[in-house]
Amino acid sequence: MAGDPKRRAAHPTARLGRMLTTDKAALIAEFTSGSDTRAEAAALEMAAEGAKSLPLLKELTAEVDPDARWWATRALAEIDDPEVPALLMQALTDPDPEVRYCGAVALRCQPDEQATASLIQALDSQDRLLARLAGNALVAIGAAAVPALIKVMEDGSQVARLEAARALSEIGDTRTIPVLFKALEEGSVVMEYWASEGLEKMGVGMTFFEP
């Protein structure tokens, strides 16, 4: 049973208890232990402390060990605080790709309009998984991200435009109807697919549209 007190007493993170919020070395030891179970438990314990844990987690986002940065970002994803989005945006440019992915996923879980510009920039990344995850985060932001996504459709690179088209099709904002109709004429199968999906979602389909 998950609630078995004997099992809780035997869990290394349970033994550390509230120490994790003040003892940097103890937290790093959990995050870099090589055990996902231990690291996840420590991350969730930090998240449960909310804003109190932010100073230490912020320090860990600058640690040399990428595991420490990854799990710090994982913990931040669970904390609802105005300081968190900026730290997650910082993760998008981390040297380690796994930390970048974690930051993008975290921004999808905690959508914030102020992250729009950073996520738009990530759409043009050579790392296509990062671009896809950034697109997902923009979908989660929703209507507030639409103007920036339309701009990508108008003058972005082709790879960024494909991700923007996918994001716009999933958001389903009627402001995108003209740009999605225009995308149908490009001769790109993928672009046509996402444009058609978006228009269908908004109930427009292939109805003739005069801008």
C-alpha positions as CSV (number, residue, x, y, z in Angstrom):
1,M,0.0,0.0,0.0
2,A,1.2,3.5,-0.8
3,G,0.1,4.7,2.6
4,D,1.9,2.0,4.5
5,P,3.8,4.0,7.3
6,K,6.6,1.3,7.3
7,R,7.2,1.9,3.7
8,R,7.3,5.6,4.1
9,A,9.7,5.3,7.0
10,A,12.0,3.3,4.8
11,H,11.9,5.7,1.9
12,P,15.2,7.8,1.7
13,T,13.4,11.0,0.8
14,A,10.9,10.5,3.7
15,R,13.9,10.3,6.0
16,L,15.3,13.5,4.7
17,G,12.0,15.2,5.2
18,R,11.9,18.9,5.2
19,M,15.7,19.0,5.0
20,L,15.5,19.1,1.3
21,T,14.1,22.6,1.2
22,T,17.2,23.9,3.1
23,D,20.0,21.4,2.4
24,K,21.4,21.9,-1.1
25,A,23.8,18.9,-0.9
26,A,21.0,16.6,0.2
27,L,18.8,17.6,-2.6
28,I,21.5,17.3,-5.2
29,A,22.2,13.8,-3.8
30,E,18.6,12.8,-4.5
31,F,18.5,14.4,-7.9
32,T,21.7,12.8,-9.1
33,S,21.3,9.5,-7.3
34,G,20.5,7.7,-10.6
35,S,17.2,6.6,-9.1
36,D,14.2,8.1,-10.8
37,T,12.0,7.1,-7.9
38,R,14.2,8.9,-5.4
39,A,14.6,12.0,-7.6
40,E,10.9,12.2,-8.4
41,A,9.9,11.9,-4.7
42,A,12.4,14.7,-3.9
43,A,11.1,16.9,-6.7
44,L,7.5,16.5,-5.6
45,E,8.5,17.2,-2.0
46,M,10.1,20.4,-3.1
47,A,7.1,21.3,-5.2
48,A,4.8,20.8,-2.2
49,E,6.7,23.5,-0.4
50,G,5.8,26.0,-3.1
51,A,7.5,29.3,-3.2
52,K,9.6,28.4,-0.2
53,S,11.6,26.0,-2.4
54,L,12.2,28.5,-5.3
55,P,15.6,30.0,-4.1
56,L,17.1,26.5,-3.9
57,L,15.6,25.2,-7.1
58,K,16.7,28.4,-8.8
59,E,20.3,27.6,-7.7
60,L,20.0,24.0,-9.0
61,T,19.0,25.2,-12.5
62,A,22.6,26.5,-12.7
63,E,24.3,23.3,-11.5
64,V,26.9,21.6,-13.6
65,D,25.2,18.2,-13.4
66,P,22.4,18.1,-16.0
67,D,20.4,15.7,-13.8
68,A,20.3,18.3,-11.1
69,R,19.0,20.9,-13.6
70,W,16.5,18.5,-15.1
71,W,14.9,17.5,-11.8
72,A,14.9,21.1,-10.6
73,T,13.0,22.0,-13.8
74,R,10.7,19.0,-13.1
75,A,10.0,20.4,-9.6
76,L,9.4,23.9,-10.9
77,A,6.7,22.5,-13.3
78,E,4.6,21.7,-10.3
79,I,4.9,25.1,-8.6
80,D,2.3,27.8,-9.3
81,D,4.2,31.0,-8.7
82,P,4.9,34.2,-10.8
83,E,8.6,33.5,-10.7
84,V,8.4,30.1,-12.3
85,P,7.8,30.9,-16.0
86,A,11.0,32.8,-16.3
87,L,13.0,29.9,-14.9
88,L,11.2,27.5,-17.3
89,M,12.0,29.8,-20.2
90,Q,15.6,29.7,-19.2
91,A,15.5,25.9,-19.4
92,L,14.6,26.2,-23.1
93,T,18.2,27.3,-23.9
94,D,19.9,24.8,-21.5
95,P,23.1,23.1,-23.0
96,D,21.5,19.7,-22.4
97,P,18.6,18.7,-24.8
98,E,16.8,16.7,-22.1
99,V,16.6,19.8,-19.9
100,R,15.3,21.8,-22.8
101,Y,12.6,19.2,-23.4
102,C,11.7,19.3,-19.7
103,G,11.4,23.1,-19.8
104,A,9.1,22.9,-22.9
105,V,6.9,20.3,-21.3
106,A,6.7,22.2,-18.1
107,L,5.6,25.3,-20.0
108,R,2.8,23.2,-21.6
109,C,1.7,22.2,-18.1
110,Q,2.0,25.7,-16.8
111,P,1.1,27.9,-19.8
112,D,2.0,31.5,-19.4
113,E,1.7,34.3,-22.0
114,Q,5.1,35.7,-21.1
115,A,6.7,32.6,-22.4
116,T,5.3,33.1,-25.9
117,A,8.4,34.8,-27.4
118,S,10.8,32.2,-26.1
119,L,8.6,29.3,-27.4
120,I,8.2,31.0,-30.8
121,Q,12.0,31.2,-31.1
122,A,12.2,27.4,-30.2
123,L,9.9,26.6,-33.2
124,D,12.9,27.4,-35.5
125,S,15.2,25.1,-33.6
126,Q,17.2,22.5,-35.5
127,D,16.1,20.2,-32.7
128,R,12.7,19.2,-34.1
129,L,11.6,17.5,-30.9
130,L,12.1,20.8,-29.0
131,A,10.2,22.6,-31.8
132,R,7.3,20.2,-31.5
133,L,7.2,20.5,-27.7
134,A,7.4,24.3,-27.9
135,G,4.4,24.1,-30.3
136,N,2.5,22.1,-27.7
137,A,3.2,24.7,-25.1
138,L,2.0,27.5,-27.4
139,V,-1.2,25.5,-28.0
140,A,-1.6,25.4,-24.2
141,I,-1.2,29.2,-24.0
142,G,-4.0,29.4,-26.6
143,A,-5.5,32.7,-27.9
144,A,-2.7,34.9,-26.4
145,A,-0.2,33.1,-28.6
146,V,-2.1,33.5,-31.9
147,P,-0.7,36.9,-33.1
148,A,2.9,35.6,-32.7
149,L,2.0,32.4,-34.5
150,I,0.3,34.3,-37.3
151,K,3.5,36.3,-37.7
152,V,5.6,33.1,-38.0
153,M,3.2,31.9,-40.7
154,E,3.7,35.2,-42.6
155,D,7.5,35.5,-42.4
156,G,9.0,32.6,-40.6
157,S,11.2,29.7,-41.9
158,Q,9.4,26.8,-43.4
159,V,10.1,24.4,-40.5
160,A,8.8,27.0,-38.0
161,R,5.8,27.7,-40.2
162,L,4.8,24.0,-40.2
163,E,4.9,23.9,-36.4
164,A,3.0,27.2,-36.3
165,A,0.3,25.8,-38.6
166,R,-0.1,22.8,-36.4
167,A,-0.4,24.9,-33.3
168,L,-2.9,27.3,-34.9
169,S,-5.0,24.4,-36.1
170,E,-5.2,23.0,-32.6
171,I,-6.0,26.4,-31.0
172,G,-8.8,26.9,-33.5
173,D,-9.0,30.7,-33.2
174,T,-11.0,32.4,-36.0
175,R,-8.4,35.1,-36.5
176,T,-6.3,32.4,-38.2
177,I,-8.8,31.7,-41.0
178,P,-7.2,34.0,-43.6
179,V,-3.7,32.7,-43.0
180,L,-4.8,29.0,-43.0
181,F,-6.6,29.5,-46.3
182,K,-3.5,31.0,-47.8
183,A,-1.5,28.0,-46.5
184,L,-3.7,25.7,-48.5
185,E,-2.2,27.1,-51.7
186,E,1.4,26.4,-50.9
187,G,1.7,22.9,-52.4
188,S,3.0,21.4,-49.2
189,V,1.2,18.3,-48.1
190,V,1.9,18.7,-44.5
191,M,1.0,22.4,-44.5
192,E,-2.2,21.6,-46.3
193,Y,-3.1,18.9,-43.8
194,W,-2.7,21.2,-40.8
195,A,-4.5,24.1,-42.5
196,S,-7.4,21.9,-43.4
197,E,-7.5,20.5,-39.9
198,G,-7.7,23.9,-38.4
199,L,-10.3,25.2,-40.8
200,E,-12.4,22.0,-40.3
201,K,-12.2,22.5,-36.5
202,M,-13.6,26.0,-36.9
203,G,-16.4,24.7,-39.0
204,V,-15.1,26.5,-42.1
205,G,-13.9,23.5,-44.1
206,M,-13.3,24.2,-47.8
207,T,-16.0,26.9,-48.0
208,F,-14.9,29.7,-50.3
209,F,-13.4,32.5,-48.3
210,E,-12.9,36.0,-49.5
211,P,-10.4,37.9,-47.2
